[in-house]
């Protein structure tokens, strides 16, 4: 792997760790009750439900880095991570360690990704991808759900970490157009 590709792979791995750390910060700032509270205007979902969903994608991908095939349909709902903030915190830390230990050379590894994309089809669809591409997807997917968590938090009058649920490209743009004076 050439030095430029190696650096890009490390940055991509770091983006997964950074995204997980944002979740860790959120978990440290909210209560158990806030984590599990159902929000009626948000389809009666909880922060824990959205957060568990994000971790499922990161976990499934990390497992696929070793196994070779990725199936986003194989996720469990209603797990302890969804209902117990400390279990979610532990799972987040384990995933951070797992991604930090991921070899950059693995990012180019091809795998078959399976996912149900339509209720009107007879089964799940499959497509070729790479671990690196799926890290990009998992990060973008988490940011999307973090934005939903952010809206739920605002409905509950929670104080959220700065920039939580905002796309990295948006944060970069905002920093460029209104830099904080030193």
N, C-alpha and C positions, 0 to 999 in steps of 0.2 A: 504494500500500500504506500503510495507516494506521500510525502509530508503534507501536502495540501489536502489530500483526501483524508488522511489520518486526522488532521486538525478539524475538518468539517464533521467527521464522524464523532469525534469527541464533543464538539459543540452540540450536535444533535442529541447525543446521550445526555449531556448536561441540561438540555432543554426539558427532557423528561424529568430529571431530578429536580430542576427548578419548579416545574409545574406541581410536582408532588409536594415540594416544600411549601408552596403557597397553600395547599390543602392542609398541611401540618400547622401552619400559622393560623388558619381559620379554626381548626379544631382546638387550638390552645386558647382562642379568644371567645368561644361560645360555651354555653352550658350544656349539660346532658339533655335537659328539657328542650332547649332550643334546637338541638341536633335532631331530636325525634318528633318535634311538633309537626302535625299535619297542617298544611296551609290550604284552606278550602279553595281560594281563587287560583291556586296553582295545581289544580286537578287533585287536590287532597294529598299531595306529595310532601315528603319531608326532606330537609337538607341531607339527612342520613341516607335516604333512598337515592338521591342524585349522586352523593359522594361515593356510595358503594358501587354504583354503576360505573363511575369513572375508574375506580380502583380495579373493577373487574376487567376492563379493557387493558389496563397496564399489566395486570397479573397474567391474563391470557396471552398477551404478546411476549412477556418475559419467559413464560413457559414454552412458547413456540420457538423461541430462540434456541432452545435446547432440543425440542422435539421435531421441529421442521414443518409442522402444519399448524395453521391458526384458524380456529373456529370461534367467531364472535358469538355464535348462538349458544355455546356451552358456558352459560353463566348461571349462578344461583341467585335467586331473589330471596329476600327476607333473612339474610344471614346475620350473624352477630355484628359484622361490620356496619350494617345498616341501622342497628338499634343500640349499639354500644360505642360511644365516642372513643373510649380507650382502646377497644379492639380496632377501630378505624385508625387510630394513631399508631398502634403497633404495626398494623398492615402497611401503613404509609411508610413507616421507617424501614420495614423489611424490603419494600419495593425500591426505596431510595438506594439502599445498599445493593440490591440486585442489579439495578441499572448502573450504578457507579462501578460495579465489577464487570459489566458487560464489555467484552472485547470489541474494540472499534471495527476489527476485520469482519465481525459477524453482520454488520449493518448491510453489507452487500449480498448477504445470503438470500437466495430465493426461497419462497415458501408459497404454499397454496392457501389462500384466504377464503374462508367459507362464511357466508352471512345470509340470513333471510332478508331479502330486500323488498318483498311484496307479499301482502296477504292473499293475493289472487293467484299466486303461483303454487305449484305442487310441492315445492321444496326450496331449500336454500340454493344460493348461487355461489359459484367458486371462480376465483380469478388468481392469476399469478401476481406476486408482489415481492417486496423485499422487507427485511426487518427494519431498515432505515426508513422506508416509506411508511411503514405502519407505526413507527415511533412518531413521525410527523402527524399521522392521522390521530393517534391517541392523545397527543398534546392538543391539537385543535379541538378534538371531541371534548376533552376535559375543560378547555377554556369556555366552550359553549355551555357546558353544564355548570361551570363556575358562575357564568353570567346568570343562569337561571337561579342558582343558589343565592347570588347577590340580590336578585329581585325579591326572592323569598325573604332574605334577611332584611331588606328595606321595609317590606310589608310588616315584619315583626319588630321593626325599629332597632335592629342590631347594628353595632359598630363593626364594620368589616375591614379587613386589612386593605391598605391603599393599593389600588390597581387590581383588586381581586375581580376576576371575571372579565377583564379587559384584554383584548388580543394584544400580543407582543408588538405587532405592527402598529397598532393604535397608540400604545404607550410610547413607542419610539417616536412616532409622529408628533405626539403631544409634547414630548421632551424637546423636540427640535423647534417647534413653533413657539413654545413659551418656556425656554430654559430657565431654571432657577438660578438667580444671580448669586455668585459666590460671596 
